[in-house]
Structures are given as C-alpha cells and as structure tokens.
Amino acid sequence: MTTSPVRVGIDASCWSNRRGFGRFTRCLVTEMLRRHPDDDFVLLIDRPSLDAVELPDGAQVVAVDVDVAPSEAAAAHGRRSLRDVARMSSAARRLDCDVMFFPATYTYFPVPGTPTVVTVHDAIAEQLPDLILPSLRDRLAWRAKQRLALGSARIVFTVSEASRRAVTDVLGVSPERIRVIHEAPDERFRPLPPATTRERLRRFGLGNGRPYLLYVGGISPHKNLPVLVEAFEQVAGIHPELRLILVGDVDGDPFLSAADDVRARVASSPVRHRIEFTGYVSDDELVALYVGAVASVLPSLGEGFGLPAAESAACGTPVVASEDAALKELLGDDGLYASAHRPDEFARWFDRLMAEPRLRSDLSARLLRRAAGWSWGPAADDVVSALRDVGRRVRG
C-alpha cells in the first residue's frame, strides 16, 4: 500500500532577504523541490516579497497581502503589525497543511492547529543582545517570538553542532528535539578561469592583479569590523600594495547596522585610501572577488555557521577567521584562526599569506578538497524526511 504524500507549507517570506537567512531559504527550499518532486509543497509568501523574487517550480504559491514585507518588518528596527501577522496566520491555516516549515524564526508567525518545524540558525541575539537588537523593547519582542516559535515546534533544525549547543544551553531547547543540517555554498561558488576573474574585477579596479583582503557579510556590530580595519593598518606598511575590500549591504540592511561607525573608523585611518566599501554585489561579482583575493576574513564575535567562509573555501580562497566554534567546526585544520579581540594576530596571518605563496596554494588545495564534500542535498533530504514524519504522525 502506498502512503499518500503529506501537504507541507513553507514560510517563504524571507526569500528576498540578502542576508544568510535568505540564501539559506532559497538554496534549501529549491533543493527540496528539485529532489522531491512528488511531495505536496505550498510556498506561503507575502505579496511585497513575491513581487521582488523568482520562485522555483514544483510548488503551489500562495501570496498574502500585507502592509510591510516580513523580511523588513521583522528585522532589528522593524515592527510587524498584529494585522499582518494575523493575515499570514490566517492564510497558513487556510492551506490545510499537515505541517508548516519555517526556514528562519525571524519571520515566524503562529499557525494554530498545524504542527510546525522551525530553523534556529544561532543564539547570537541572546548571547550578544546589545549588538543585534537596538532597544530593550526590540529584545523583549524578539524573545517572545523566539519562545513562541520554539515552544510550538515539533522539531528544531539548526546549522552546526556549535549552534546546537547554543540552542540547548542558551535557549533551553532539549537536545532530543534538535537536528543539525549543514549549509553549503551555492554551486556557482567555484574557481574561475583567470580571464573571467580579471574581467569581473575590473568594476572594482582590481583587474590588474593588485592583492587584496576580502570581507563579505553584514556591516553589523557583532561582525567586529573595527578589529579588521586595525589589523589591516598593522600590515599595510609592510605590504603597501595590499588593499582591503568590504562587501556588504551598507545602506539597505534591515538589521542593526554599524555602517556609520565603520565608515567613521575607515575615514580616520591613515590607509583609508586603500579600504573600499563595495555595497551589495551580484553573485557573479562575488565569486570573482573571492577567487581573486589573497584571503577572505571573518573576524566575527559570533557565527551560527559562517556561510562566507564556506563560499570562500569553495572558491579555493584561504580564510582567516576568529576562533568561533562554528567557524572552526566548518573549516577545521584548513582555516587560519585569530582571537576576535587581537588585531595583531589577524595581521600576522595577513603578512604570512602575502609573504608565502606556497602557504596560500596549499590552503587553497586543502579547502577545495574539503568543500568538494559539501552540498545541499543531505540537508534537503533530512528536512523533507522530518516534515513527512511530523505530518504523518499528526494524521494518525
């Protein structure tokens, strides 16, 4: 006897987000639909986001009219109106799904009567609240939503063993409810032919082979960019041709931004003419920036997974990272590490990478071998399997 497929609702309202939440949602859900075409998926998305994205084939799409896109209203300075939350909840109930999946809790809304599965990427908002949420009111609202999401979830996914420990220790979720799924770079992140790299880098004035260090990520307080700037200053006199490129959404990021402080720190730097903000860039440009860099740098005070480190590794570019548990879990002995509070340790690695081409080539080869084993397939299969189990148990 064959078992009829369960009907799975998926919150797609963070699809348009440029941060890791959005890329996670896009990559994971697209792979779920590709690998499991016979399952019954419904993508629930707000109308403002739907108008800004292209969704994959393989699922029913239901759009909900709201006043403000959840990816904006649910962020650091935003306020989701109760009316918009109610609209999303009501639409989800009308889907008559066996289970509802949230790829990120920051766009969570309650779905009474339907079991839920949620993804918690990290506990950084709880561990470093002053660096993530701008006011006590925002922190209280976030904690209330997080408690509601976690309290109602049958299964909680997270993205690393380090995050699993944090979700248990900080958020109080019992270990037996947590499952780890590992992220992976989008398949476009890979080495490029030198001519292609040079052509794409011309926009940034980097097509002539001038060396640079690369930061990719949010311009947020917990990303610790002043330490990176100070480390660059320490090595800049030794390598006068070296530049620092900062890639991230400087003006349009809905999360708490340190852009003004970082800009001011750069403006006061004696090597400010060698530090460049690119703003948000396309993926094709980002791949070239990774491929052409001496190293990518993640000085973060906290990471749930560290997707830029994975993207860099897949491009064969060395990574200098803070001694964060998730980053060390991801890169192992193939990464270079420094204390998040010691710019001199970062500077020493920058100097070595510039002075020792063999070290760069050795790390490149090792990272490419490591990244060759990463894909979204296992994560997609694990999530679909869990959603089926939850949905069928509810059916009885």
Residue pairs with C-beta under 8 A, 6 or more apart in sequence:
3 392
5 38
5 39
5 40
5 388
6 39
6 40
6 98
6 99
6 387
6 388
6 391
6 392
6 395
7 40
7 42
7 95
7 96
7 97
7 98
7 99
7 391
8 39
8 40
8 41
8 42
8 97
8 98
8 99
8 100
8 101
8 384
8 387
8 391
9 42
9 44
9 92
9 95
9 97
9 99
9 100
9 101
9 111
9 114
10 29
10 41
10 42
10 43
10 44
10 59
10 100
10 101
10 103
11 44
11 88
11 92
11 100
11 101
11 102
11 103
11 107
11 108
11 109
12 25
12 29
12 43
12 44
12 45
12 49
12 55
12 61
13 44
13 45
13 46
13 49
13 69
13 70
13 71
13 88
13 107
14 21
14 22
14 25
14 70
14 71
14 103
14 104
14 106
14 107
15 22
15 25
15 26
15 29
15 45
15 49
15 53
15 55
15 71
16 22
16 49
16 52
16 53
16 69
16 71
17 25
17 71
17 254
18 249
18 252
18 253
18 280
19 218
19 253
19 255
20 121
20 304
20 305
20 307
21 103
21 104
21 106
21 121
22 71
23 186
23 307
24 103
24 104
24 119
24 121
24 159
24 183
24 307
25 103
25 104
27 183
27 184
27 186
27 376
28 103
28 181
28 376
28 379
28 380
28 383
29 43
29 56
29 103
30 56
31 376
31 377
31 379
31 380
32 39
32 41
32 380
32 383
32 384
33 41
33 56
33 57
33 58
33 59
34 56
34 58
34 380
35 377
35 380
35 381
35 384
36 380
36 384
37 58
39 384
39 388
41 58
41 59
41 60
42 59
42 60
42 61
42 62
42 95
42 97
43 55
43 59
43 60
43 61
43 62
44 62
44 64
44 88
44 91
44 92
44 95
45 53
45 55
45 61
45 62
45 63
45 64
46 63
46 64
46 65
46 66
46 69
46 70
46 84
46 88
47 63
47 64
47 65
47 66
48 66
48 68
48 69
49 69
49 70
49 71
50 61
50 63
55 61
62 91
62 95
64 87
64 88
64 91
65 87
66 84
66 87
66 88
67 81
67 83
67 84
68 78
68 80
68 81
68 84
70 80
70 84
70 88
70 107
70 109
71 107
71 254
72 78
72 254
73 79
73 80
73 81
73 84
74 80
74 106
74 107
75 106
75 254
75 255
76 132
76 133
76 134
76 138
76 254
76 255
76 256
77 134
77 138
77 254
77 256
78 254
85 109
85 110
88 109
89 109
89 110
89 111
89 112
92 100
92 109
92 111
92 114
93 111
93 112
93 113
93 114
97 114
97 391
98 114
98 115
98 390
98 391
98 392
98 394
98 395
99 114
99 115
99 116
99 117
99 154
99 387
99 390
99 391
99 394
100 111
100 114
100 115
100 116
100 117
101 116
101 117
101 118
101 383
101 387
102 108
102 116
102 117
102 118
102 119
102 149
103 119
104 119
104 121
105 118
105 119
105 120
105 145
105 146
105 149
105 150
106 145
108 118
108 145
108 148
108 149
110 148
110 152
115 154
115 390
115 391
115 394
116 149
116 152
116 153
116 154
117 153
117 154
117 155
117 156
117 157
117 383
117 386
117 387
117 390
118 149
118 150
118 153
118 155
118 156
118 157
119 156
119 157
119 158
119 159
119 181
120 146
120 149
120 150
120 156
120 157
120 158
120 163
120 167
120 171
120 173
121 158
121 159
121 163
121 304
121 305
122 158
122 159
122 163
122 166
122 302
122 303
122 304
122 305
122 326
123 163
123 166
123 167
123 170
123 171
124 132
124 222
124 302
124 303
124 304
125 132
125 133
125 139
125 142
125 146
126 143
126 146
126 170
126 171
127 166
127 170
127 302
128 222
128 301
128 302
129 139
130 221
131 220
131 221
131 222
131 256
131 301
132 220
132 221
132 222
132 255
132 256
133 139
133 142
133 256
134 256
146 171
150 156
150 171
150 173
153 177
154 177
154 390
155 177
155 178
155 179
155 386
155 390
156 167
156 173
156 177
156 178
156 179
157 178
157 179
157 180
157 181
157 383
157 386
158 164
158 167
158 178
158 179
158 180
158 181
158 304
159 180
159 181
159 182
159 183
159 304
159 305
160 180
160 182
160 304
160 305
160 325
160 326
160 329
160 330
161 180
161 329
162 304
162 324
162 325
162 326
162 329
163 180
163 304
163 305
163 326
164 175
164 178
164 180
165 325
167 173
167 178
168 174
168 175
168 178
179 382
179 386
181 378
181 379
181 382
181 383
182 305
182 374
182 378
182 379
183 305
183 307
183 310
183 376
183 379
184 310
184 374
184 375
184 376
184 379
185 307
185 310
185 311
185 313
185 314
185 371
185 374
186 283
186 311
188 283
188 284
188 287
189 283
189 286
189 287
189 290
189 311
189 314
189 315
190 287
190 314
190 315
191 291
191 315
191 316
191 368
192 200
192 287
192 288
192 291
192 315
196 288
197 288
197 291
197 292
198 207
198 209
198 292
199 207
200 284
200 285
200 287
200 288
201 207
201 288
201 289
201 292
203 285
204 245
204 276
204 278
204 285
204 289
206 212
206 243
206 245
206 289
206 292
210 241
210 243
211 239
211 241
211 242
211 243
211 294
211 354
212 242
212 243
212 244
212 245
212 292
212 293
212 294
213 232
213 242
213 243
213 244
213 245
213 293
213 294
213 295
213 296
213 297
213 350
214 245
214 247
214 289
214 290
214 293
214 295
214 296
214 297
214 312
214 317
215 225
215 228
215 244
215 245
215 246
215 247
215 248
215 296
215 297
215 298
215 299
216 247
216 248
216 286
216 289
216 290
216 296
216 308
216 311
216 312
217 223
217 247
217 248
217 298
217 300
217 308
218 248
218 249
218 253
218 255
218 257
219 225
219 246
219 248
219 249
219 250
219 253
219 257
219 258
219 259
219 262
220 253
220 255
220 256
220 257
220 258
221 256
221 258
221 261
222 300
222 301
222 302
223 258
223 299
223 300
223 301
224 299
224 300
224 301
224 322
224 340
225 246
225 258
225 262
225 265
225 299
226 261
226 262
226 265
227 299
227 340
227 341
227 342
227 343
227 346
228 244
228 297
228 299
228 343
228 346
229 244
229 262
229 265
229 266
229 269
229 275
230 343
231 299
231 343
231 344
231 345
231 346
231 347
231 350
232 242
232 244
232 271
232 274
232 275
232 347
232 350
233 269
233 270
233 271
234 343
234 344
234 347
235 242
235 347
235 350
235 351
235 354
236 242
236 271
236 274
238 351
238 354
239 350
239 351
239 354
242 274
242 294
242 350
242 354
243 274
243 275
243 276
244 274
244 275
244 276
245 276
245 278
245 289
245 293
246 262
246 275
246 276
246 277
246 278
247 278
247 279
247 280
247 281
247 286
247 289
248 277
248 279
248 280
249 279
249 280
250 257
250 259
250 263
250 277
250 279
251 259
251 279
252 280
253 259
263 277
266 272
266 275
266 277
269 275
278 289
281 289
286 311
287 315
290 296
290 311
290 312
290 315
290 317
291 315
291 316
291 317
293 312
293 317
294 318
294 350
294 353
294 354
294 360
295 317
295 318
295 319
295 320
295 336
295 349
295 350
295 353
295 360
296 308
296 309
296 312
296 317
296 318
296 319
296 320
297 319
297 320
297 321
297 346
298 306
298 308
298 309
298 319
298 320
298 321
298 322
298 324
298 327
299 321
299 322
299 338
299 340
299 346
300 306
300 321
300 322
300 324
300 327
300 340
301 322
301 324
301 340
302 324
303 324
303 326
303 327
304 326
305 326
305 330
306 321
306 324
306 326
306 327
306 330
306 331
309 319
309 321
309 327
309 330
309 331
309 335
310 330
310 371
310 374
312 318
312 319
312 367
313 319
313 331
313 334
313 367
313 368
313 370
313 371
314 367
314 368
314 371
314 374
316 364
316 365
316 367
316 368
317 364
317 367
318 336
318 353
318 359
318 360
318 363
318 364
318 367
319 327
319 331
319 335
319 336
319 367
320 335
320 336
320 337
320 338
320 346
320 349
320 350
320 353
321 327
321 328
321 331
321 335
321 336
321 337
321 338
322 337
322 338
322 339
322 340
323 337
323 338
323 339
323 340
324 340
327 335
327 337
328 335
328 337
331 367
331 370
332 370
334 363
334 366
334 367
334 370
336 349
336 353
336 363
338 345
338 346
338 348
338 349
339 345
352 359
353 359
353 360
